[in-house]
Amino acid sequence: MTKNEQVSVKKAARGVLYLYINFIVGTVVGYLYWVIVSRMVKPEAVGLASTTVSIATLVSTLSIFGVPVGVQRFLGKAFGNHDANAFRSHFNGALVFLIFSSGAAALILVGLSGLWVSFIGIPNSFIVIAAIMAFTTGLATLFGVAYTASIRTDVSLYGGVIASVARLVIGVLLISVGLEAFGIAVGYLISSLFLLAFLAILGIRLLRLHVSRLTFLHTKEIVQAGFVNWVPTAIATIGTHLSVIAVYGFHGPLEAGLYYISFAMASVISAISASVMGLAFPILSGMTDGRKRACWRAIKLALVFTVPLTASLAAYPQVTLGFFSPEYAVASKMLLVLLFATVPQGLIDGVNSLAYAYGKYRLVLVMGLAISVPRTVMYMILTPSMGGLGAALALLSGTAIGLVAAFGVTK
C-alpha cells in the first residue's frame, strides 16, 4: 500500500468514526431531552409533541425519494476524481429536486391541516411545525451527505452537536415558561433549523456549494440510484412511526405520551445494534470472502450489549419508567412488549446489512415488507381496542414475521 493510499484509508476511518460519534451523541442527547421534558410536563404534552415529530419524520422520509443516498455515489466519485464541477452539478441537481419535493410535501401537509384536526385532533400550529421540520430535515440530510462524500464528517459532527444542544436548551427554556408541548416541538424545530443553517453556510465556504441556477441536471440518475434504498427505508419508517400517530389518533395525547416514552426506551437499545451494523456495513461491502462469518461476529457483538441491557430493563420496567416520572409506571406492559422486539430486531439488522453488502436489494425489500405490512395492519386492528399496548403488540408481530423472513433469506 502506497503512502497516499495509507493516508486515504486513515482519513476514511476517521470519517467513519466521526459519523459514529455523531450518531451516538444524537441518540444520547435525544434520550436526555425526553428524560428532562418528561419530568417537566404531563404525558399529554409528550404525546402531542412526539406525534408531531413522528409526522415530520414520515413526511420527510417519504418526500426525499432516497435522493440523499442516491447522490452520495456520484458525489463520492466526483470527489475521488477531484472533479469539483461534477460534484457541484450533482449536488445542485439533488438540492433543487429536494426543494421542490420536500416543499410540495410540506405545503400539502399544511393544506390538509384541517383533516389532521378532524381525524386525530392535532392543532394547526403543530402541523405547521411538522411541515417546516420535514422540509428542513430533508435538506440538512443532503448537506450531510455532501460532507460524508468529501470525507468532512467532522463538520457534520459539529453541526449535530450544536443542533442537539440547541434543542435541549431552547426546548427546556420554552417549557419552563409554560409552553409545554409547543416548547418540546419547537425545540425539535430549532434543532433542525440550526443544523441546516450550519451545514449550508459551511458548505458554501468549505465545499463551494451554491445554486447558481435552478437545474434538474442528473436528477433522473440520482433518483434511480436512491429509489432502491428509499423504498425499504420508507416502509421501515412507516412501520415504526405510524404506531405513535395511531395511538394518538385512537386514544389521545395521554396514551400517546405513555407509549412514546416506552418506545423511546426500547429504541435506545435498538440503536446499539443499528450502530454496530452501521459500522460493519462498509467492511462487509468491501469484502470478497467471509462476509457471513464477519456479519455473525458483528451480530454477536451487538447482542453482548443489547441482551443484558434488555434483560435488566425488562426485570424492572416500572422502576425504569418511574425514572422519567411516576405517571409513566402504568406503561410497564408496553415497555415489556417493546423490549421483546429489540433483540430480534438486532438479528434482522445484521441480515439486512449482509443482504445490502451482497447487493441483494430485492431481499432487503422483502424483509422490509415482511416487517412493516403486518405492523401497519395490526396497528389498525389492535390499537383502537388496546391503545398503546396494542400498538406495541403490533410492532412486535411485525418484528417476529421479519425475523422469520430474515432466517429465510440466510438459507
C-alpha positions in Angstrom: 0.0 0.0 0.0 1.4 3.4 -1.0 1.8 6.3 1.4 -1.1 8.1 -0.3 -3.3 5.1 0.0 -2.5 4.8 3.7 -3.4 8.4 4.2 -6.7 7.9 2.4 -7.6 4.8 4.5 -6.8 6.7 7.7 -8.9 9.6 6.6 -11.8 7.4 5.7 -11.5 5.5 9.0 -11.5 8.9 10.8 -14.6 9.9 8.8 -16.5 6.8 9.8 -15.5 7.4 13.5 -16.9 11.0 13.3 -20.2 9.6 11.8 -20.4 7.1 14.6 -19.8 9.7 17.3 -22.4 12.0 15.7 -24.9 9.1 15.9 -24.1 8.3 19.5 -24.2 12.0 20.6 -27.6 12.5 18.8 -29.0 9.4 20.4 -27.8 10.2 23.9 -28.8 13.9 23.8 -32.2 12.9 22.3 -32.8 10.5 25.1 -31.7 13.0 27.7 -34.0 15.5 26.2 -37.0 13.3 26.7 -35.9 12.4 30.2 -35.8 16.0 31.1 -39.0 17.1 29.5 -41.0 14.1 30.7 -40.2 15.3 34.3 -41.3 18.9 33.5 -44.6 18.2 31.7 -47.6 15.8 31.7 -47.7 12.7 29.5 -50.3 14.5 27.4 -47.8 17.1 26.3 -45.2 14.4 25.5 -47.9 12.6 23.4 -48.7 15.7 21.3 -45.1 16.7 20.8 -43.9 13.2 19.9 -46.8 12.7 17.4 -45.7 16.0 15.8 -42.2 14.7 15.5 -43.4 11.4 14.1 -45.5 13.1 11.4 -42.5 15.2 10.4 -40.3 12.1 10.2 -42.8 10.3 8.0 -43.3 13.2 5.6 -39.6 13.9 5.4 -38.7 10.3 4.6 -41.5 9.9 2.0 -40.8 13.2 0.2 -37.0 12.9 -0.4 -37.3 9.7 -2.6 -33.9 8.5 -1.5 -32.2 11.3 -3.2 -29.5 12.0 -0.5 -28.5 8.3 -0.6 -28.6 8.2 -4.4 -26.5 11.3 -4.9 -23.8 10.1 -2.5 -22.5 7.7 -5.0 -22.0 10.4 -7.6 -20.6 12.9 -5.1 -18.1 10.3 -3.9 -16.9 9.5 -7.4 -16.6 13.2 -8.3 -14.6 13.9 -5.1 -12.3 10.9 -5.8 -11.7 12.2 -9.3 -11.1 15.8 -8.0 -13.9 17.0 -10.3 -15.3 20.0 -8.4 -17.7 20.9 -11.3 -19.3 17.4 -11.3 -19.5 17.5 -7.5 -21.4 20.8 -7.6 -23.5 19.8 -10.6 -24.8 16.6 -9.0 -25.3 18.4 -5.6 -27.3 21.2 -7.2 -29.5 18.8 -9.1 -30.3 16.9 -5.9 -30.8 20.1 -4.0 -33.3 21.6 -6.5 -35.2 18.4 -6.6 -35.5 18.2 -2.8 -36.5 21.9 -2.6 -39.5 21.1 -4.9 -40.4 17.6 -3.5 -40.0 18.4 0.2 -41.5 21.9 -0.3 -44.5 20.4 -2.0 -45.0 17.8 0.7 -44.8 20.4 3.4 -47.4 22.6 1.7 -49.7 19.6 1.2 -49.3 18.8 4.9 -50.3 22.3 5.9 -53.1 22.4 3.3 -54.6 19.3 4.8 -54.2 20.5 8.4 -58.0 20.6 8.7 -58.1 16.9 8.1 -55.5 16.2 10.8 -57.5 18.3 13.3 -60.7 16.4 12.4 -59.3 12.9 12.4 -56.7 12.8 15.2 -57.0 16.3 16.8 -53.6 17.7 16.1 -53.7 21.5 16.4 -52.9 23.5 13.3 -49.8 25.1 14.9 -48.2 21.7 15.4 -48.9 20.7 11.8 -47.0 23.8 10.7 -44.1 22.9 12.9 -44.1 19.3 11.5 -44.2 20.7 7.9 -41.2 23.0 8.5 -39.3 20.2 10.2 -40.0 17.8 7.3 -38.7 20.4 4.8 -35.5 21.4 6.7 -34.7 17.8 7.7 -34.5 16.6 4.0 -32.3 19.5 3.0 -30.0 19.0 6.0 -29.6 15.3 5.2 -28.4 16.2 1.7 -25.8 18.6 3.0 -24.7 16.0 5.5 -24.2 13.5 2.6 -22.0 16.1 0.8 -19.7 16.2 3.8 -19.7 12.4 4.0 -18.8 12.1 0.3 -15.9 14.6 0.7 -14.8 12.9 4.0 -15.5 16.0 6.0 -17.8 14.3 8.5 -16.2 16.3 11.3 -18.4 19.2 10.1 -21.5 17.0 10.4 -20.4 16.1 13.9 -20.0 19.7 14.9 -23.4 20.6 13.4 -25.1 17.6 15.1 -23.7 18.6 18.5 -24.7 22.2 18.1 -28.2 21.2 16.9 -28.7 18.7 19.8 -27.6 21.3 22.4 -29.8 23.9 20.9 -32.8 21.6 21.1 -32.1 20.8 24.7 -31.5 24.4 25.8 -34.3 26.1 23.9 -36.8 23.3 24.4 -36.3 23.3 28.2 -36.4 27.1 28.3 -39.7 27.2 26.5 -41.2 24.5 28.7 -40.1 26.4 31.8 -42.1 29.4 30.7 -45.2 27.3 30.4 -45.3 26.3 26.7 -45.1 22.6 27.4 -46.0 20.5 24.3 -45.4 23.5 22.0 -42.0 24.1 23.6 -41.0 20.4 23.1 -41.9 20.6 19.4 -40.2 23.9 18.9 -37.1 22.5 20.4 -37.0 19.9 17.7 -37.8 22.5 15.1 -35.0 24.8 16.2 -32.6 21.9 16.2 -33.5 21.1 12.6 -33.1 24.8 11.5 -29.7 25.1 13.3 -28.4 22.0 11.7 -29.4 23.1 8.2 -28.1 26.6 8.6 -24.8 25.4 10.0 -24.2 22.8 7.2 -25.4 25.1 4.5 -23.2 28.1 5.5 -20.1 25.9 5.9 -21.0 24.1 2.7 -20.8 27.3 0.7 -17.4 28.2 2.4 -15.7 24.8 2.6 -17.2 22.9 -0.4 -18.0 25.9 -2.6 -21.6 24.6 -2.8 -24.1 27.1 -4.3 -27.1 27.1 -6.6 -26.3 29.5 -9.5 -29.4 28.4 -11.3 -32.3 26.0 -11.0 -31.5 22.8 -12.8 -32.7 19.2 -12.8 -29.5 18.0 -14.4 -28.6 14.5 -13.3 -31.9 14.3 -11.3 -33.1 11.2 -13.1 -30.0 9.1 -12.4 -29.9 10.4 -8.8 -33.5 9.4 -8.2 -32.9 6.0 -9.8 -29.9 5.3 -7.7 -31.7 6.3 -4.5 -35.0 4.7 -5.1 -33.7 1.2 -4.3 -32.8 2.4 -0.8 -35.8 4.7 -0.4 -38.5 2.0 -0.7 -37.3 -0.2 2.2 -36.4 2.9 4.3 -39.9 4.4 3.7 -41.5 1.1 4.5 -39.5 0.8 7.8 -40.3 4.4 8.8 -44.0 3.9 8.2 -43.9 0.7 10.2 -42.2 2.4 13.1 -43.6 5.9 13.4 -47.1 5.1 12.4 -47.5 3.5 15.8 -47.2 6.8 17.7 -49.7 8.5 15.3 -52.2 5.6 15.6 -52.1 5.7 19.4 -52.7 9.4 19.4 -55.4 9.2 16.9 -57.3 6.4 18.6 -56.7 7.2 22.3 -55.4 10.8 22.5 -52.3 12.5 23.8 -52.1 10.8 27.3 -51.9 7.3 25.9 -49.5 8.5 23.1 -47.2 10.0 25.7 -47.1 6.8 27.7 -46.5 4.8 24.6 -43.8 7.1 23.2 -41.7 7.1 26.3 -41.7 3.3 26.3 -41.0 3.3 22.6 -38.0 5.7 23.2 -36.6 3.4 25.9 -36.7 0.4 23.6 -35.3 2.5 20.7 -32.2 3.3 22.6 -31.4 -0.4 22.8 -32.2 -1.0 19.2 -29.9 1.9 18.3 -27.0 -0.1 19.7 -27.5 -2.9 17.2 -28.1 -0.4 14.4 -24.8 1.5 15.2 -22.8 -1.7 15.3 -24.2 -2.9 12.0 -23.7 0.6 10.6 -20.0 0.4 11.3 -19.8 -3.2 10.0 -21.6 -2.4 6.7 -18.7 -0.7 4.9 -16.4 -3.6 5.9 -18.9 -6.2 4.7 -19.3 -4.3 1.4 -15.6 -4.3 0.8 -15.1 -8.0 1.5 -14.9 -10.6 -1.3 -15.0 -13.6 1.1 -16.1 -14.4 4.6 -19.0 -11.9 4.7 -21.3 -14.2 6.6 -18.8 -15.0 9.3 -18.0 -11.3 9.7 -21.6 -10.5 9.9 -22.3 -13.1 12.5 -19.4 -11.7 14.6 -20.9 -8.2 14.3 -24.3 -9.6 15.4 -22.8 -11.4 18.4 -21.0 -8.2 19.4 -24.3 -6.3 19.3 -26.0 -9.0 21.3 -23.3 -8.7 24.0 -24.5 -5.2 24.7 -28.3 -5.5 24.0 -29.2 -8.7 25.7 -28.0 -7.8 29.2 -29.4 -4.3 28.9 -32.8 -5.6 27.6 -33.0 -8.2 30.4 -32.2 -5.5 33.1 -34.9 -3.2 31.9 -37.4 -6.0 31.5 -36.8 -7.2 35.0 -37.8 -3.8 36.5 -40.0 -2.0 33.9 -41.9 0.1 36.4 -38.7 1.3 38.1 -37.3 2.2 34.7 -40.3 4.2 33.6 -40.6 5.8 37.0 -37.3 7.3 36.4 -39.0 9.6 33.9 -42.0 10.3 36.1 -44.2 8.1 38.4 -47.0 8.7 35.9 -45.3 6.5 33.3 -45.1 3.5 35.5 -48.5 2.3 34.2 -46.9 1.8 30.8 -44.8 -1.1 32.1 -46.6 -3.7 29.9 -46.0 -1.5 26.8 -42.3 -1.3 27.6 -42.0 -5.1 28.2 -43.6 -5.9 24.8 -41.4 -3.4 23.0 -38.3 -4.7 24.7 -39.1 -8.2 23.4 -38.7 -6.8 19.9 -35.2 -5.3 20.4 -33.1 -8.5 20.3 -34.8 -9.9 17.2 -34.5 -6.5 15.6 -30.8 -6.7 16.1 -30.7 -10.0 14.2 -32.8 -8.5 11.4 -30.4 -5.5 11.2 -27.5 -7.9 10.7 -29.1 -9.9 7.9 -30.3 -6.7 6.3 -26.7 -5.3 6.3 -25.5 -8.6 4.8 -28.1 -8.5 2.1 -27.1 -4.9 1.2 -23.4 -5.9 1.1 -24.2 -8.6 -1.4 -26.3 -6.2 -3.4 -29.5 -8.3 -2.9 -31.8 -5.3 -2.8 -34.9 -7.4 -3.5 -34.3 -9.4 -0.4 -33.9 -6.2 1.6 -37.3 -5.1 0.2 -38.9 -8.4 1.1 -37.7 -8.2 4.7 -38.9 -4.6 4.9 -42.4 -5.6 3.7 -42.5 -8.6 6.0 -42.0 -6.3 9.0 -44.0 -3.2 8.0 -47.1 -4.6 6.3 -48.1 -6.8 9.3 -47.3 -3.9 11.7 -49.5 -1.5 9.8 -52.4 -3.9 9.6 -52.2 -4.8 13.2 -52.0 -1.1 14.3 -55.4 -0.6 12.8 -56.8 -3.8 14.4 -55.2 -3.7 17.9 -54.7 0.0 18.7 -58.4 1.0 18.8 -59.2 -1.5 21.5 -55.9 -1.9 23.3 -54.3 1.5 23.0 -50.5 1.7 23.4 -50.3 -1.9 24.4 -52.0 -2.9 21.1 -49.5 -0.7 19.2 -46.6 -2.4 21.0 -48.0 -5.9 20.2 -48.5 -4.8 16.5 -44.8 -3.7 16.4 -43.7 -6.9 17.9 -45.7 -9.0 15.5 -44.0 -7.3 12.5 -40.6 -7.9 14.1 -41.4 -11.6 14.6 -42.5 -12.1 11.0 -39.5 -10.1 9.8 -37.2 -12.4 11.8 -38.7 -15.4 10.1 -38.1 -13.7 6.7 -34.5 -13.0 7.8 -33.9 -16.6 8.5 -35.4 -17.5 5.2 -33.0 -15.0 3.5 -29.9 -16.6 5.1 -30.7 -20.0 3.7 
